[in-house]
Amino acid sequence: MIIAQGIRNLFIQFYLFVADVFRNRRIILELARQDFKAKYLGSYLGIIWAFFNPAVTILIFWFVFQVGFKATPIDNFPFILWLATGMIPWFFFADSFSSATNSIIERSYLVQKVVFRTSVLPIVKILAALSVHLIFIGVLVAMFIAYGYRPDIYYLQTLYYLFALIVLLLGLSWVTSSIVIFFKDIGQIVGMVLQFGFWLTPIFWPIKMVPKEYHPLLKINPAFYIIEGYRESLIYKVWFWEHNKLTPYFWVVTVLIFVAGAFLFRRLRPHFADVL
C-alpha cells in the first residue's frame, strides 16, 4: 500500500512538472535561445564553435587511433563511424551536465527578483545543448550514407535513447544545481567525474577489450546504456527491449536519480534566494 502510494505520488509530481514545463514553454525556449547565442556572442565564428570543437576532437581521436595506431575496423565497421556514434551522445551528456550544474547560479536574478519556476532552468541548458546534438545526429546519418549504409527503422530508436538521456540529465542536474549553490566545489567535482567517465565508458574502445568479469562494473554506469544504445541503433541493429536486464536496471537507476533530484531541489529551493 505504501509503495503504491509512493508510485502514485511520483506520477502526480511528474505530471505536474511536465504540465508546468508546457505552460512555460515559451519562456524556456526563449531562455534556451538566449543562452545559446550568449555562449558564442562576440567571437568571429559565432555558433560555428559549437560544432567545430566537438568535430575537431573526433578527428583528432580518429587520426591518432586510425592513422597513428592503425586501428582496425571494429566488428567489421569503419572505425570513424563507430567512434563518432559513441562520442556524439557523450558530448551532449557532458556539455549539458556541466552547464546545467551552474544554471541556477547563472540565472540568479530570476531566483531573487522574479516569481519563477527555478526547476526549469536546468532544462534551458539541456535544450541549448540539444540543438547542437540534433545537428550532429544529422551529420552522423550523412556520414553513414556517405559510407554506403542506408538508414533503416532502427535509426528511430535513437529518439528513445535521447529521451532516456534527457531524463537522466534532468535528474542529475537537479541534484548538482541545487547543491552547488551551497557547495561551490560541486562544479569542479562534476568536471572531474566527467573526465573519469569519458575514459571508463566504452566510447573509443569496445567493451570486449575488457575481461568479462569486469563487464558488470562497467555497465553500472548509466552512460554505458546510452552510448551502447546509440551504437545498437545505428550499427548493431538491436532493439532496447532485447536487453531484459540492462534496460530495467537503467530505468530504475534513472527514476531513482530523478526522484532524488526532484526531492532535493524542492527541499533546498526556499533557501536559494538567501544564499545567492
N, C-alpha and C positions, 0 to 999 in steps of 0.2 A: 504493500500500500504506500509506504513512504517512498520507495523507488519510483512507483508510477506517478506519484505527486511531483517528485523531482523532475521526471521527464516531461510532465505536462508543463511545469513552470519554465523549463528550458525552452520548449517550443513557443510558449507565450512570449518569453523575452526575445527570442529570435524573431518572432513575427513582429513585435513592436519595434525592434531595431530596423528590420527591413522596411517597415512602413514609414519609419522616421527618415530613413535614407531616401525613400521615394519622395516624401514631402519636401525634403531639402535638396532634391537632385540638381536643381538649377544652381543653387549656391555651391554645392560640391563640385559640379562640373566647371563652374567659373573659377573657383579657387584652384582646381587642378590645372586649368588652362594658364592662370596667372603664375602658378608655381613652375610650370614647365617653361614658360617664357622667361621668368626671372632667373632661372638657373643658368641660362645661356645668354642673358642680356648683356650687351657691352662687348662681347667677343666678336671678332670679324667673321668667323664661320657660323656663329649662332647655334641653332639647333643641330647643325651637322655634327657637332661634337658628341651629341647623344648617340649617334650611330658610329662615328669614327673610332672612338676609344675602344668599344667592345669588338669592332671589326678588326682593329689592329691587334688586339690581344689574341683573337682566334688565329689570325695569320701568323703571329709570332710562334704560338704553340705548334701550329701546323708546320712551319718551316723548321723548327727545332727538331720535332719528332719525325716528320715525314722526310725532310731533306737531310737533316743532320744525322739523326739516328736511324734513318732508313726504316721507319715504322711500316710494317706490312699491313695490308687491309685487315680489318677486324671482322671476323665472321664473313669473309669474302665481300666486305662492303668498303667503299672508299673511306680512308681514314678521315679526310677533311669533313665529310658529311657526318660520320659517326661522332667526331669531335664537336662540330657545331651544334648538333642535336642535343648534346649534353650541356654545352656552355651557355647557350642562349637562355634556357629557363633558369640557370644558375645566376646569370647576370640580372635577370628580373627579380629573382628572390633576394639577392644581396643588395641591389640598389634600393628596392622597396623597403626592406627590413631596416637598413641603416638610416634611410631618410625618414621613415615613419617613426623611428625611435625618438627623433628630435622634433616631431611635428607639433607637439603642444608648446614646446619652448619657442619655436619659430613664430607661432601664431598666438603668442601670449596676450596680445591686445584683445583677441576675441574672448579669452577666458576672463580677463579683468574688467572689460568695459561693456561687453555685449552679452545678452542672454542667448547663448549659442550652445548647440549640442556638441560639446568638445569631442565626443567619442567618434565623430565622423572625420576628424582631422587626419588620423592615420590613413583613412580611405583616400583622402586627397592626394597623399604621396603615392599610394599604390596606383591610383588612376593615372597620375602623371607618368609613372614608370611603365604602366600598361600600354600606353600609346606607342612607346618605342618598341616594346616587346611584340606587339601585334605586327608592326612593320618588319621586325626581324623574322617573325614566323613566315611572312610573305616572301622575304628574301630567301629563307631556308627552303621553302617549297620551290622557288625558282631555281635554286641550286640543284635540288633533286631532279627537276625536269631537265636541266642542262646536262646532267649525268645520265639521262635516259630512264629515270624512274618516274612513272606516271602516278599522279595522285589517285587514291582509292578511298573507300569508305572508312578505312582505319584512320585516315587523317582527321576526321571529325572527332576522334577520341581525344585529340589534343585539347579540345574545349573542356572536356571533363577534367583533365589533369590541370588545366589552367584554373578552373573553378576551385578544385581542391587546393591548389597552391594559394589562391587568394584567401580562402577561408583560414588556412594555416597562417598566412601572413597577418591577417587581421587579429587573430588571437595573440600571436607573438607580439605584435606591435602595441596592443593594448597593455600587455604586461610591461614592456620596456618603456613605452612613452609615459606611463604613469609613474614608474619608479624613478626614471631619470630626472624628474623634477626635484626629487628629494635626495637622489644619489647620482651626482653628475658623472661618476666613473662608468656608469652603465654604457654610455656611448663608446668608450674605449673597449669595454668588455665585449660589446656586440661586434666591433671590428675584429677583435682577436678571435672570437668564435667563428666568424665568417671565414677568416683565413684558415683556421684549422678545418672547418667544414669543407672548404674547397678541396683540400688535399685528402681528406678522409672520405669524400664522396667519389664514387667511380665516374668522374667526369671525363678525364682524358686517359684513363686506364680501365680496362674491363675487369669486372669483379672476379672473373675466372682466374686472374693472375694471383689472387689471394687464396690460400688453403681453405677448403670448405668449412673447416671447423670455426673459422673466423667470420663466415658469411652472416650468421645471426647477429653478430655485433655490428656489422656494417648496416644491416637492414633496420636496426633500431632508429637510425637517423631518418626522420620523415622526408628529408630532401632526397634520399635514395629512391623512394617510391615515385617521386615526381620526375626525377632525371630518367630513371629506367622507363617510366610511363611514356615520356616523350619518344624515347627510342623505340619502344614496343609499338607505338602508334605509327611511326614513320618508317621504321626499319624492319622490326621483327614480326609485326602483324599479330599481336597478341591482345585480346580484349581484357579490360581491367577485372572483369568478374571471374576470369580464369584463375586469378590469384586468390584462392579461397581462404588464405591465411593473412597474406600481406595487406590486402585491401581492407578487411575488417580491422586489422591492427592499426593501419594508418588513420582510419576514421575515428577509432576510439581515442587515440592519442590526440588527434586534431580537435575533436569535440571537447576533450578534457582541457586542452590549452585554450580553446575558445571560451569555454565556461569560466575557467580560472581567470583569463584576461578580462572578461566582462565583469566578473565579481570584483576583482582587484581595482579596476578602473572606476567602478561605481563607488567603492568604498573610499578611494583616495580623491575623487573628483572634488568634493566640497572643500578640500584644503589647497587646491591648485592656486586659486587667486591669492591666498595668503602668502604662499611661498614665492610665487612669481612676482 
